[in-house]
C-alpha cells in the first residue's frame, strides 16, 4: 500500500533535519537509549528527546521505557519504514558526519561491553561454583531443547533472562524473542551475547517477573530458567508466566529439585532450596495449564543438585460454530 500524501509529508518533514536524520542512521544499527544517543550526537538529553518525540509522532521510531532508561528503535515495518530505509540507502556511507557518528557509537559499544565483562567476571566464580554441583551444562541444554520442541515458535518470552543463554539457545527457533530481567548489568551482557549470535528480532527489556505488563496469551513459548529459587513468591511468578501462554503454547520451567545445600541460601541468595513436582504441578494447574510433565537430570557427583525441567501447555479450546 502506497503512502498517503499527508503521511509522506509528515515523514519527509521528520527526516528532513540533520540531527533527526543522524538519529535514524544510528538506530538503523541498533536500539539505543536516549543517553547513548546524546553521547554520540554530542547534544543534550532534552534536545535529543525533542527530536525523538517528532520522529515517534511521525511513526518512524518506537519508544519503550527500560527501568530508569528509555530506549528507541526504528519501527519494524510499514511504508514509513521503507521510505526511511530508501533514504538511508541513498546516503554515501563515507559521509564524514555519519562516519564520525558510527565511530562514536563503536566507542559507546566498547565501553558497554567492557562494563558488562567486568561485572560478569566479578560474578563468574559464584555461577561456576553452582554449576559444578549439577550435570554438565551441555546435557541440561540438550534436555531443554527437547522439552521446548522443534518450533518454529511465533514468539518466545524468557523471564529472568540473566546473561541471555535461553535466548541464544532457543531464539534461532523463534520468529520473535523477548527477554526480561531486573538487572541492567545482566541485560547488557545478554545484549552482547544476542548480538554475537546474530539474533536480529530479539528484544531485551528491564522487567519484573511478577508484573511483566505484557499482553496475556501472547507467546507460544515462555521460559523461566533458574529463577524461581531466588523469589519470595515463586507461585505468583508461575501464575504470571502462565498468563502469557497462548492456546496451544507451552511454559518451560528449569530449576532444582529439593536439596539440603544450605550454603546456597547463605552465600548465593537462594530463598528456596529446590521445588517438588507436586508443588510445581499444583501451581501450573491452578494457573490453567495442563499436560504437566517433568524431567530430572541427576547430579554428576554425590551431594550435588538435580536439575528439573517442567513443561505445561494451555489447551486449545474448541471453537463452537455459530448455528
N, C-alpha and C positions, 0 to 999 in steps of 0.2 A: 504494500500500500504506500502511495506517494505521500510526501509531506503536504499539509495544507500550507497556503501562503503565510498565514499568521504564524504557524509553528515554525516555518522556515525563517521568518524574520526574527522571531524570538531566539532561535538557535544561533543564527548568524550574528545577532547583536551580542549575545553572550560570548561567542567565540571571538568576536572582533575586537579584542582588547589584549594588549601584550601579556599582562600578568595572568589573565584567565586562560589564555592560550598556553602559557607555560605550565599552568596548573594541570590542564588537561593532558599535556605531553608527559608530565611526571606521573599522573595517575594511570597512564597507559602502561607504565612499568609495574606498578603495584599499588595496593591501597595504602594510604598514608594518613597519619594523624595531623591535625592542624599544626601542632608544634613542630613536627618534622617538615611540613611544607614551609612554615615560616623560616626555619633554619636554611633550607635550600634556597628559597627565594630572597633571603635576607630582608624580610619585611616583618612588620609587627603582626602579632596574632589578630588584633581587631581588623586590620586591613585585609589580611588573608581571609578571615571569616566573612567579611563583606563580599569578597569576590566569590567565595564558595556558596554563599547564600544565593547569589544571582545565578550561578551555574546550576544549583539544585532546583531553583524555580523554573529554569528553562528545561528541566528534565534531563540534564547531561550527567549529573553525578548523584550518587546516593550517600546519605549521611546516616551513620549509626554510632550511638554512644558506646563506649567501651570503658566502663568504670569512670574514672575522672577524665579520661581522654575522649576525643571524638574523632572517628576515622571517616575518610571519604574514599569512594571508589567510583570509577566510571559505571554508568548504567550498563547492565549486561547485554541488552539487545534493543531493537527498535529502530525506527527510521532516523531519530535524532542521533543515536549512537553511530549509525552508518555514515551520517554526514560528518560527524566529528572524525571518525576513522579515515574517511576520504581526505579531509583537510590535513590531518597529521601526516598522512602518507605522502602528500604533495610538498611537504616542507623538507628542505635539504637536511639530512641527518647531521651534516657537518656544520650546520648553522652555529656560530660562536656562542650565542646566548643559550640555546638549548644544550649544546655540548657542555658548557660550564655548569648548567643545572644538573646534568647527568653525573658529572664529576663530583659535585657536592652531594648528590644523592648516594653515590657509592661510598663516600666518607661516612654518611649517616648510617648506611647499612653495616659498614665495617665496625663502627662503634657499637651498634646494636648487637652484632654477633659476638664482639669481644665481651660485652657485659653479660650476655647470656651464657657464654662459655665459662666465664669466671664463676657465675652462680652455679652452673652445673658441676663444675669442678669442686666447689665447696661442699656440695651435697652428694656427689657421686659415691663417696665411701659409704654413706648411710644406705643408699639403694643397693650397692653391691653386697653389703652385709646381709640385707634381707634376701636378695636374690639367691645367695649361696645356700639358703635354707630350703629351697624347693627345687623341683626338677628343672632341667635346662630351659632357658627362655625359648629356644627353638621348638622344643616339644610343646610348650604352652601355646605358642603362636600357631603352630600347626593345628592344635586342637581347637583354637579359636576360629581359624579359617573354616574348619569342618563344621563347627557349630553354627557359624553365621550363614553358611550356604554359599552357593556359587554366584548368586546375584544374576544379572546386574541389579543394583539397588537404585531406586529412584532418588532417595535422599537418606543419607547416613547422618545420624546425630551422635556425637561422642561427648558424654557428660563427665567432666573432670578429666580433660584431655591430657593434663600433665605435659610431658615432652612431645606429645603428638604421635606416639607409637601406633595407637589403634587407627589413627587417620592414615598414616603411611602404609599400614598393613592392609586395611580394608578399603581405603579410599580408591584404589585403582578399580574396584568393583562397583563404585558408586558414580552416578551421574553428577550429583552434588553432595558435598560433605560439609558439616558444620561441627566445630569443636568449641566447647565452653569450659572455662576454668576461672577460678577466682584469683590466681596468681599471675600478675603481669610478667614476672620473670619466666614462669613456665610457658606462658603464651608466646613470648619472644623466642624461646627455644623451639617451641612447636612450629612457629612460623618459619624458622630456619630449616627445620627438618622437612616440612612440607614443601618448601621451595627446592630443597636439594633433590627430592624425588620427582619434581615436575608436576605436582598436582595443581592444576590451574583453577579448578572450580571447587576450591576448599577455603572456607572462611573460619577464622579464629575470632572468638569474642570473649570478653570478660562477662562471666555469667555465673549465677548461683544455681546449683542443682536442685535446691528446694523451691525455687521460683524462676524458672527459665524464661518466662514471658514469651515462649514460643507457642505457635498455634497447636491446638490439640489435634491428634490423628494426622500429623504432618510428616511422619517419617516411616519408611518401611523397615529400617534397621536402626535401633537405638542401642548404644553400648555404654555400660557402666563398668569400667575396668579398674580394679584395685582402688576403689574409692570408698565403699560403704564402711570399711573398718575405721575410717577417720571420723565418721559422722556421729553427732549426738542423737540423731533421729533417722536411722537408715530406712525405716519403714516409710517415712514421708518422702525420702528420695526415690524409693522404688515406686511409690504412687505417682510422683511427678514424671518419672521416666516412662511409666506405663501409659500415662495420659498422652504422650507424644506418639505412641504406636498406632498406625493406621490399620484399618481392616486388612487382614492378611499379612500384616507386618510382624516383626519379631523383636523382642527385647533380649539382649545378651548381657548377663552379669558375670563378672570374673572376680573372685575373691578367695578367701581362705576358709577351709573347714575349721571347726572349733579346735583350739590348741591351748597350750599352757605356757607359752613363751612370754612370761610377764614382762621381760625386759623390752619387748616391743611397745608396750604401753608406757613404760617408764622413760625410755630413751627415744622412741620414734613416734610418739603422739598417737599410737593406735588406741582408739577408745573401745573397740570391740576386738576380742581375740577369736575371730572367725564366726561363721554362721552355720547353723544346722539346716539340712534340707527342709525339714518341716517348717522352720521359720520363714525361709525364703519362699517356699511354696505357698504358705498362707498369705504372705504379703502380695504375691503375684495374683493369686486368685481373688483376693479382696479388691484388687485393682482392675479386675475384669479380664484378666488374661487366662488362657487355657493352654493345654498341651505342654505342661511344665515338665522339663527334662533336666537331668543333671549329669555331669561327667566329672570324675575325680582323677587327678594326676598325683599319685603318691609321691612323697619326697624322695630325693636321690639318696639321702642318708637318714639314719635314725635320729629321732628328736627334731626332725625338720617340719616343714609346712606342707600340707596337702592343698594344692590349688583346686578350686571347684569352678566349674563353668555351668551356669544355669541358663536355660533358654525357655522362653514362653512366647505365645502368639496371641494376637487378637483375632478371634474368629470372624470369618466373613458372614455377614447377615444376608439371608436370602431375601431378595427383593420381591415383594408381592406385586403381581401385575394388577393394574387398575381395571377393575371389572366395569 
